[in-house]
Amino acid sequence: MLENSYVLKHHKGLTLLEMVISLAIMIVIMGALLPQIVAINKSWDSRIHSSNALQNGRVLVEHINRNLAAATKIIAVSESTEDAGYIEFQDSKGDIQRYEISPKYMVQFGNPGALQDLAGPIGKFNVKCYDDHDLDTPIDIDTYGVGGIRFIKTSLILTNAAELGQDKALTATAYLRTNPAIDDPLRGITPGTVNPIAVDIGPSYIPAICRIDETHYLWSNGYEDDYVFHADPDTGNITVLSKYDHTGDRRLMPVFCKIDDDHVLKVSCRGIFPGYACVFTINADWTITEEPGLEFDSDKGHWASLAKIDDDNYLCVYSGKGSDGFATVLTIDPSDWSITSGPKLEFDTSLGECTSIAKIDDWHYLCLYKSVRGNAFVMTVDSGTYALTANPIVTVYNSFLTLGRSDVYAIDTDHYIVNYSSRVWPPRNEVVLLRVNTADWTIAATAPIKISDDGIKNSAMGQYSATDYVVITSDYSSINAVEVSVDISDWTVSVEAPVVVDPSDDITADPAATQINGKNVICTYPGSAGFNAVIIRIANVVYP
């Protein structure tokens, strides 16, 4: 009894006040921790849903590419402006198949009337169809019907149900083996009249050309001047409409990327070293206004190439400090056309020159550059942060490039054609086909195919259909054009005999070329008295 009294006297319990204070402290602590726990849970939920959306998207893109590429007949397709679109076609077995969005926002596939859910949920299923004449402007189905469709681009947005989740935008592209075009007797390269761009051209270094529309082009001499000129594919006439002089501010190694019908992004070396980006506004009278620019790399910004990620963001791959390979994302503010850049990614610590880019989908890009050999890799762009990741780099051809960019064009999501000049003896121009495995982003290459023996200087490639190209080669005495075609049934490449475009000039380095439409390519190059331009007619394709 005495012992219990002692315990009660000297070992008191908690008072009510102490318990209230303790509970209050615990509530404060839990109140501080709970938002963090909720945020972590939401972030994890977002990542899980994002991963699922990306995986579903990859499966869906592969499914669409595979089935449309093997289609034998397009039956019906939605308007190019419809975001809840559909496409119906006949497969290789003669069965009718259809893609469309269900009322529950799932992509469905199968025989009409018996469709099955394939992937989703989806917020956009837009189908754009193109013919061989113009790979930029979708076909007007109401006017021309479905018989001329040769290329299909499907834009998808897979929705992320998580509270903090970001939707995934993907693109499926397919060149159709259906609706074969009939070549008329005039098919083949026909050089046009050589036009001088400017007689007061002055120095130049690696020119660039960008298509504004079918008859207007932005062109840089690679030094201090930019031009807008009008090209008439019917007459072959080329007229300079305006000249923009940088007044002593040299802009070497320029590259363009079209933003919209009135704006173009230009990246170049300012002076001879720093990387500089600016937006050109093309005014109604075809004059050029340069918007405030950005020095995105104060050390060096040589051999840049550009690809459009979305309306505001552009992937820029270039040779930076020590000629190493770098990449960054340039973001454009359309309210004042100012530019900011994201963190730089160094993908090659040895050498990274002569870059070129082809878009695989909105978040993956095939990048090529000159190191000791011709290298390629897939650049991944994070859809939320725009952070860059370089997938494993592989050698895709063993020839050492000349000091000029290679040209790369997408045939479909998996296949790409590359044109380059080789320094192996004897010097020559070559093309190589690349296959990108979209499951693991590995790259395989075919053996190089010789285009010509005129690889002493640089070359350029222009595309005029999904599988047809013209390569402009130059030697010490002439400009030549070579027609190159890819047969997607067995992925073989055919090369036609070179055609002399301009036999009269003795300064023929660094040509630049781009598509006018499915019948014409425009080519520019330096001549003995200044820069020249010429429209090259390649094909006249009609449909049955």
Secondary structure, DSSP 8 states (H G I E B T S, - for coil): -HHHHHHHHHS----HHHHHHHHHHHHHHHHHHHHHHHHHHHHHHHHHHHHHHHHHHHHHHHHHHHHHHT-SEEEEE--TT-SB-EEEEE-TTS-EEEEEE-TTS-EEEESTTS-EEEE--EEEEEEEEE-SS-SSS---HHHH-STT--EEEEEEEE---STT---EEEEEEEE-SSS--EE-TT-S-EE---EEEETT-----S-EEEEEETTEEEEE-SSSEEEEEEE-TTT--EEEEEEEE-TT--EEEEEEEEEETTEEEEEEEETTSSEEEEEEEE-TTS-EEE---EEEESS--EEEEEEESSSSEEEEEEE-GGG-EEEEEEEEETTTTEEEE---EEEESS--EEEEEEEEETTEEEEEEESSSEEEEEEEE-TTT--EEE---EEEE-S-B-SS--EEEESSSSEEEEEEEE-SSS-EEEEEEEEEETTTTEEEE---EEEES-TTS--EEEEEETTEEEEEEE-SS-EEEEEEEEETTTTEEEE---EEEE-S-S-----EEEESSSSEEEEEEEETTEEEEEEEE---EE--
